Amino acid sequence: MLFSPRIKSQGSPSRHAERQQISFEAILQQLSDFHDLKGHSLSTKRQALQVIQRLGKHPNEVTKMDLVSQLAKINKASSKATSRMQMRSAFGALFELGLIDQNPAENLPTFKKPRTSPRPLTDTEATELMHNAPEPLRSMFVLGCFAGLRAMEVAAIKGSDLSFTDGGYQLRVIGKGKTDFTIPAHPAIVAVILGADTDDQLFPSLTADAVSSKTRRYMKKVGMDKTFHSCRHYFATTALKVSGGDILAVRDLMRHNDVSTTQIYLKVADGRGAEILGMFKTPMKVAG
């Protein structure tokens, strides 16, 4: 049986003892049911279960220091940030269900993900993937290269997300952080979605992790040292080039909340630094 959401009050000793008697397996099952009820993706549910299993102790015995020690074992800052987010999600759900007395993940230290340089596909690589990859990989690459979709967005995309208005075809994208944007749909995107002939998910059996791993394996097979996210980078840099650097328009197409995020693509899209410097006239003799 599922516990009802907890009321914010101090649990009595008997209630604490009752929680301690709940088996580890029962807690995992209730956590799984919770994510199903909320309509979360399969990958989100798996990550939450793995967080609890990895700690190897009853969730009600886990302390903040246990979580901090777990995070300390991770070297990469971006991985630390991701694990912290997953811990907060998993223990937040357990607390909401009334399965733990306190939430040890509530005030974990923050870890800022380092901003890395984009690694877009080249035009040749994008052409190769969108023309020669087998289905359904080819359709995934088209969605990445012509709409800038992330792996999680590709896994969730539905036929009903495409609509036709006076302004032409539009694509609704439910993105990271549950953002909800509608962007113009490129004819190649329209062809992929209409060709699927469904209002439901285009790839119903695939999670975000599966989209990433399957596309990555194919790219490696054809000699590309890139990831599926390189398709999104290709979309951004190409959009900046063909728009003459219209960063505000590209920000909207990329569904960025902050234009500073879009700006990281400008250097890659432009590539004119050396050319511009070469046009400078030297006003004095340069010491040799």
WODA-V575722 format. One record per run of one state. SS is the DSSP state (@ for helix, = for strand, . for the rest). FROM is the first residue (numbers start at 1). TO is the last residue. If there is no record, write none. Layout:
BEGIN
ss = <SS:SS>
from = <FROM:FROM>
to = <TO:TO>
END
This chain:
BEGIN
ss = <.:@:.:@:.:@:.:@:.:@:.:@:.:@:.:@:.:@:.:=:@:=:.:=:.:@:.:=:.:@:.:=:.:@:.:@:.:@:.:@:.:@:.:@:.>
from = <1:13:21:24:39:42:56:59:62:64:73:77:97:123:133:137:148:151:157:158:159:162:166:168:175:176:179:180:185:187:197:201:202:208:222:229:243:247:255:259:264:266:271:273:279>
to = <12:20:23:38:41:55:58:61:63:72:76:96:122:132:136:147:150:156:157:158:161:165:167:174:175:178:179:184:186:196:200:201:207:221:228:242:246:254:258:263:265:270:272:278:288>
END
